Amino acid sequence: MQAEPASEVPALQPGPAPYHLADWRRCVQDLYADLRRMSPQEAHAHWQATRTHLFRHHPLSPLPEAARATFPGPEIFPYDPALRFAAHLTETEGAPLAFDLGTDGHMQARPLAIADIGHPLTLYWITGYGGGLFLPFRDATSGRESYGGGRYLIDAIKGADLGLDTTGRLILDFNFAYTPSCAWNPAYTCPLSPPENTLPIPIRAGEKTPGGQNAQL
């Protein structure tokens, strides 16, 4: 059972219903701003506590409302420092990916750079007004121990980004890999990781398959 979040997790003040989505994004942006100032393991504990708190109590939690009060928190692999990387980026080009997001319309993301962690991962740029970085991935645990549609490391739409190290390399810490909302609730439609961003190795870090559900995709 996941413990209640520590006292440093701020109380939620999500405001009126039309503001809920903006508040969810602000909460995630604030969370990652905190994480960038912490040591990796301290940040990991804070990340778990805050996500559990948001899932239980925020009105825009991806969980069905009836499941929130008793939610124990996302099941997460133990922290593994070997799965934290500072990656050099090499610019790349390619055809943009198109994602059908149902009632939310369409999203495109073009390849921006290759991150080298011993295996190449493509970092995408979400096209359109504002844009932003997006790094979804699959690995050898996908569809077994983690969600079959892949997980996210970076998602600028939500503000999930651990930033750069002091030498300008991109921090990719798989211990913070999280599951998209559609894995928690079929009412959501999410951009899933493209097959070409699949790592041939198991990444036993970050979030596991939600409740054993929706593992196959």
N, C-alpha and C positions, 0 to 999 in steps of 0.2 A: 504494500500500500504506500502510495506517495504521500509524504508528509505535507502538511499545510505550508505554504510559502513563508519564508522568513520575513521578519519585520521590515526589511528594507524594500520589499515589494510594495509599491504604492497602492493605496486604495483606488478602486475604479470609480470614475465619475464620467460615465459615457454620454451623459446629456440626453437630449430628445432623440427619438427614433431616427429622424433623417440624418443625424450626426453619427450614428453608430459605426458605419463603415469608416468614416474619417477617423473616429476615435480608435478603432481597432488598429488602423495603420499607424497612428501616432504612438500607440502603446508599443507596437513592435519596433518602430524607429527608436523610441526611447530605450527599449530593452537593448538593442544592438549598440547604441551609444554607450550604455553602461558596460556591455561586454568588452568593448574595445579598450576600456580603461582597466580591466581586471586581468589577473593571471589566468591562464587557460582553465585550470581546474576550478578556481573560484567562479569564473564565468560560466562554466558548465553547470555547476550546482544552481547558480542564479537563473540560468536559462531554463532548466527543468522546473524550478519552483514557479517562475513567472508564467511559463506556458501552461502549467497545470492550473494556476490561478485564473488565467484568461479563459481556458476551456471550461472551467467550472462556473465562472461568475459573469463573464462578459456577455451582453445580449447578442453579440454577433459571433459567439462561439460556433464553430462548425459542427459541434455535437447536437443531435436532436435534444430539445429542451428537457425531455423526461430523463435523459441519461446524465445530465450535468452534475447534479448534487452529489451523486455517489461515484463520480469519475475518479479513479485512483491516480490519474496522470498518464501521459504517454509512456509506454514501455520502451526503455532505452538500454542500449548496450553499455557496459562499463567504459569509463573514459580510457582511451588508449592514446598516449602521447605520440606514438609512432604514426598515427593517422592525422597528424597536423603537419601541413606543408606550407612552405613559402615558395610560391611558384613564379618562375620567369614566364613572361607572356611574349608570344611571337604573333605579330599581326597576321591575319588570314582573311580570305574572302570566300564567298560561296553563295549559293542561292538561299534566299530566306526561307525559313520554315513557316508554315501557315498552321495556326491552331484554331479550330472551331470551338468556341466557348459557349455554345448554345444561346441562351437569351442575352448573354453579355457580348454577343457579336463575334468578331474575329480578332486575332492577334497575330502579328508577324514578328519574327526575331531573326536577325541575320548573323552569321558567324562573324565574330569580331577578332578573336585571338585564340591561340592554342596555349593552354596551361600545361606545363610539363611537370608531372609528379612521378615520373618513371613510366607512366602511361599517359598518352595525350587526352586532354579533355577540352572540348570546345566551349569557350565563353561567348555567349550571344549578347546582342544588343537589341532590345525591344524597340521596334520602329514606331513611328508616329510621334505626336506631340509630346515632348518631354523625354521620351525614351527611357532607357535604363538597362542595367546589366541583368543577365539571367543565366544561371548555371544549374540546369537539372542534370541528373545522371542516373544510370542504372548500374548494377554490378551483379556479381554472382550470387548475392543473397536475394535479389529482386524476384518476387513471386514465391519466395520460400520464407526467409526470415524477415524480409522487409517488403514494402508494398511493390506489387508487380509493375506499376506504372512509373516507378522511379521516385526519387526524392530530390529535394532542392538544397543547394548550398548557398546560392545567392539569388535573391529576387528583389529587384529594386522597387517593384510595385508595392511591396510590403515594407521595404526598408531593411531587409535581411542581408547584411553585408558586414563582414569582419574587417574589411579595409586592407591596408598595406602594412608591411613591416617597415622598419627604419631604413631599409635599403631599396624600398620601392617595389618589393615583390608582393604578389597577391596572396593573402592568407586564405588557405583552403583547409579548414579544420572539419574533417568528416564527423567528428563527435557532435557537431551541431547540425548534421543533416536531418532535415525534417520532412514529414509526409504531407503532401498537398491535401487541401480540405476535402476533395472528392473521395478520398479514402475513408474519411470519417463519416461522410453523409452523402448519399447518392443525389441529393438535391443540388449539389455543387458540380460544376464542370470545370476542370483544370487543364492547363497545358501539361501534357505528359512528356517525359524525357524521350527524345528521339533515339531510336536503336543505335545510331552511330555514336552516341555519347554513353556507350556501355563499357564499363571497365571489366576486363576478363578475370578479375580477382574478387574475392568476397570482401566487402567493406563492413566489418562488424563493429560499427560505431554509429552514433546517432539513433534515430528512432527505428523501432521494429514495426512489423505489421500491426496496424491497429486492431487489437482484440482478436487477432487471428482471422479477421474478416478481409475479404477483397484481396487476398494475396495474389491470386492468379489474374492475369490480365493479358 
